[in-house]
Amino acid sequence: MYALFEGERQIGDPFATEKEVWEAALIEGLVTDVPVADEEGGRLVPAGYHVRPVHKGARPRRG
């Protein structure tokens, strides 16, 4: 399971894949663009946002 984080705060529900997390974040308006591979093989992500693994059943922390 993966979830979207802004800094250390989880801001999205967990999904099975990173792709699903970014798609949901885009639909919800949490981000305005999704990560893409750059010419050097790295990733460009919206400032402050990242996706990381979470435990199954994890819920976003409010506040």
C-alpha positions as CSV (number, residue, x, y, z in Angstrom):
1,M,0.0,0.0,0.0
2,Y,1.1,3.5,-0.8
3,A,-0.1,7.0,0.2
4,L,0.5,10.6,-0.6
5,F,2.4,12.7,1.9
6,E,3.1,16.4,2.2
7,G,6.2,16.6,4.3
8,E,5.6,14.0,7.0
9,R,1.8,14.3,7.0
10,Q,-0.2,11.7,5.1
11,I,-2.9,13.6,3.1
12,G,-4.4,10.8,1.0
13,D,-6.0,7.5,1.4
14,P,-3.8,4.4,0.7
15,F,-3.8,2.6,-2.6
16,A,-2.3,-0.5,-3.9
17,T,0.2,1.2,-6.3
18,E,2.0,4.5,-6.5
19,K,0.3,5.2,-9.8
20,E,-3.1,4.9,-8.2
21,V,-2.1,7.4,-5.5
22,W,-1.0,10.0,-8.0
23,E,-4.1,9.5,-10.1
24,A,-6.4,10.0,-7.1
25,A,-4.4,13.0,-5.9
26,L,-4.8,14.6,-9.4
27,I,-8.5,13.9,-9.5
28,E,-9.0,15.3,-5.9
29,G,-7.1,18.4,-6.8
30,L,-4.3,17.8,-4.2
31,V,-1.7,18.1,-6.9
32,T,-1.7,19.8,-10.3
33,D,0.7,17.5,-12.1
34,V,1.9,13.9,-11.7
35,P,5.5,12.8,-11.4
36,V,7.4,12.1,-14.7
37,A,10.8,10.7,-15.4
38,D,13.3,13.3,-16.4
39,E,16.1,12.9,-18.9
40,E,18.5,11.6,-16.3
41,G,16.2,8.9,-15.0
42,G,15.1,10.8,-11.9
43,R,11.6,11.9,-11.0
44,L,10.0,15.3,-10.9
45,V,7.3,15.6,-8.2
46,P,5.2,18.6,-7.1
47,A,7.1,20.5,-4.4
48,G,6.6,19.1,-0.9
49,Y,4.7,16.0,-2.1
50,H,5.9,12.4,-2.2
51,V,4.5,8.9,-2.1
52,R,5.7,6.3,0.3
53,P,4.7,2.8,1.5
54,V,2.2,2.6,4.4
55,H,0.8,-0.3,6.4
56,K,-2.4,-1.8,5.2
57,G,-5.4,-0.1,6.7
58,A,-3.5,3.2,7.3
59,R,-5.7,6.3,7.4
60,P,-4.7,9.9,6.8
61,R,-3.9,11.9,9.9
62,R,-6.1,14.9,10.2
63,G,-5.0,18.3,11.4
